[in-house]
Structure formats: C-alpha cells, structure tokens
Amino acid sequence: MANISPLGIFGTIASQSAFADNADELRRQVGEIPEEERKKITDYLRSGTPIIALMGFSEDILGNKFSRSGGTAIMSDGRFFWRLDAADYVEHYGIGLPEEFIAHATVRQWVVPNLSRDEVIEVDDCLGELRRAGAL
C-alpha cells in the first residue's frame, strides 16, 4: 500500500470543532453528487475499514440534518481514507468527492475490499507518517 490519499476535504484527522472550519468549502460543494448516485457512494464510505477509532461525536456543520457517534473516526479502503461522517455529508448534501476516488470505486464496482490486519497496520503507519510530516 505505497499510496494512500485523503478523500478530499474528508481526508483530515481533526476534532469536530476544527472540522467546522471547513463549512464554507463544504457549502461550495453541495449538490455536486446527484441524488441518484448518492446511495452507492454512501454505502461504500460506510463499508470502509476503521483505521483510527475516535470517540468523538460529530454534528452536521451545514444544516443540522444529522449527528454521528464516532463521526470523526478514520475509515479506509486501502487507497483512500476519510472521516466516517463523510457518508452523511454525501447522503444529505451531495458533497462532491475527487474524481480519482469516483473512478477508483467505480472500477471496484462500489465494493470495498476487506483489509487484512497487516493492511490496516500499513494504512495506520502511512497516516502516522503523514501526520508527522504535517500533511494532515
């Protein structure tokens, strides 16, 4: 797993209050994913493997349509990583995601691979390196 990438704005390891600083950027991306496309994307995002389980509670910073226990947890499919609540933002607002991710998941037919223990450790190590380098 030489290459793991953040899933756009959702690829951050941040507290709920720090993530709230992204509200304006999220608002600019509302509606980029059409409603008919959202279910397969949200199912994919919710099926990722938890890499960093965080006890935080996240609340919708755009319109109070949802809240999520552990919403700041970091999930992955081995290629991308994202906050657990990313699925909620896609579901409720159609927040846009990078084309590279959409292409990747489409090739996988929107089925998230089951990561082995070693793969989870490798992703976690990569995230640690990104944090130490100040990239997250």
C-alpha positions as CSV (number, residue, x, y, z in Angstrom):
1,M,0.0,0.0,0.0
2,A,2.5,2.5,-1.1
3,N,-0.1,5.2,-1.9
4,I,-2.9,6.3,0.4
5,S,-4.6,9.5,-0.3
6,P,-7.0,11.7,1.7
7,L,-10.6,11.8,0.4
8,G,-10.7,15.5,-0.4
9,I,-12.0,17.6,2.5
10,F,-13.0,14.5,4.4
11,G,-9.4,13.2,4.5
12,T,-8.5,15.1,7.6
13,I,-7.8,13.9,11.1
14,A,-9.5,16.7,13.1
15,S,-11.7,17.3,16.0
16,Q,-15.3,18.3,15.3
17,S,-14.6,21.9,16.2
18,A,-11.5,22.0,13.8
19,F,-13.5,20.3,11.0
20,A,-16.2,23.0,11.4
21,D,-13.7,25.5,9.9
22,N,-14.4,23.7,6.6
23,A,-18.1,24.7,6.4
24,D,-17.6,27.3,3.6
25,E,-15.7,24.8,1.5
26,L,-18.4,22.2,2.1
27,R,-21.1,24.6,1.1
28,R,-19.4,25.3,-2.2
29,Q,-19.6,21.5,-3.0
30,V,-23.3,21.0,-2.1
31,G,-25.2,19.2,-4.9
32,E,-22.2,18.1,-6.9
33,I,-23.3,14.4,-6.5
34,P,-26.8,13.8,-7.9
35,E,-29.3,12.2,-5.6
36,E,-29.5,9.0,-7.7
37,E,-25.7,8.5,-7.3
38,R,-25.5,9.0,-3.5
39,K,-26.6,5.6,-2.2
40,K,-23.8,3.6,-3.7
41,I,-21.3,6.2,-2.6
42,T,-22.6,6.4,1.0
43,D,-22.7,2.6,1.2
44,Y,-19.1,2.4,0.0
45,L,-18.0,5.0,2.5
46,R,-19.8,3.3,5.4
47,S,-18.3,0.0,4.5
48,G,-14.7,1.1,4.8
49,T,-12.4,-0.4,7.4
50,P,-12.0,1.6,10.6
51,I,-8.3,2.6,10.9
52,I,-8.5,5.1,13.8
53,A,-11.5,4.7,16.0
54,L,-12.3,8.0,17.8
55,M,-14.9,8.5,20.5
56,G,-15.8,12.0,19.2
57,F,-19.4,12.9,18.3
58,S,-19.8,14.8,15.0
59,E,-22.7,17.1,14.2
60,D,-23.7,18.4,10.8
61,I,-21.9,21.7,10.3
62,L,-24.1,22.8,7.4
63,G,-27.8,22.3,8.4
64,N,-28.2,20.1,11.5
65,K,-29.6,17.2,9.4
66,F,-27.6,14.5,11.2
67,S,-25.3,13.7,14.0
68,R,-22.9,10.7,14.2
69,S,-21.3,8.9,17.2
70,G,-17.7,8.4,16.3
71,G,-18.1,10.5,13.2
72,T,-14.5,11.8,13.4
73,A,-13.2,8.2,13.1
74,I,-10.9,7.5,10.1
75,M,-12.0,4.9,7.6
76,S,-10.2,3.4,4.6
77,D,-10.5,1.2,1.6
78,G,-6.7,0.8,1.4
79,R,-6.3,3.5,-1.3
80,F,-8.2,6.5,0.3
81,F,-9.0,7.5,3.8
82,W,-11.9,9.6,5.1
83,R,-13.9,10.6,8.2
84,L,-16.8,8.3,9.0
85,D,-19.3,11.2,8.7
86,A,-18.3,11.8,5.1
87,A,-21.1,9.4,4.1
88,D,-23.6,11.6,5.9
89,Y,-22.5,14.7,4.0
90,V,-22.7,12.9,0.7
91,E,-26.1,11.4,1.6
92,H,-27.7,14.7,2.8
93,Y,-26.0,17.3,0.7
94,G,-24.3,15.6,-2.3
95,I,-20.9,17.0,-1.3
96,G,-18.5,16.4,-4.2
97,L,-15.7,13.9,-4.0
98,P,-12.5,13.8,-6.0
99,E,-12.8,12.2,-9.5
100,E,-9.9,9.9,-8.7
101,F,-11.9,8.4,-5.9
102,I,-15.1,8.0,-8.0
103,A,-13.0,6.3,-10.7
104,H,-11.3,4.0,-8.2
105,A,-14.6,2.9,-6.6
106,T,-16.3,2.5,-10.0
107,V,-13.6,0.1,-11.1
108,R,-14.2,-1.8,-7.8
109,Q,-17.9,-1.9,-8.7
110,W,-18.5,0.0,-5.4
111,V,-17.4,-2.9,-3.3
112,V,-14.9,-2.1,-0.5
113,P,-12.2,-4.7,-0.1
114,N,-11.8,-6.3,3.3
115,L,-8.4,-5.1,4.6
116,S,-6.3,-7.6,6.4
117,R,-4.7,-6.9,9.8
118,D,-1.4,-6.2,8.1
119,E,-3.0,-3.8,5.6
120,V,-4.8,-1.9,8.4
121,I,-1.4,-1.6,10.2
122,E,0.2,-0.3,7.0
123,V,-2.5,2.3,6.4
124,D,-2.2,3.4,10.0
125,D,1.5,3.7,9.6
126,C,1.1,5.8,6.5
127,L,-1.3,8.1,8.3
128,G,1.2,8.4,11.1
129,E,3.9,9.4,8.6
130,L,1.5,12.0,7.0
131,R,0.8,13.4,10.5
132,R,4.4,13.7,11.4
133,A,5.1,15.4,8.1
134,G,2.4,17.9,8.8
135,A,0.3,16.8,5.8
136,L,-2.8,16.1,7.9
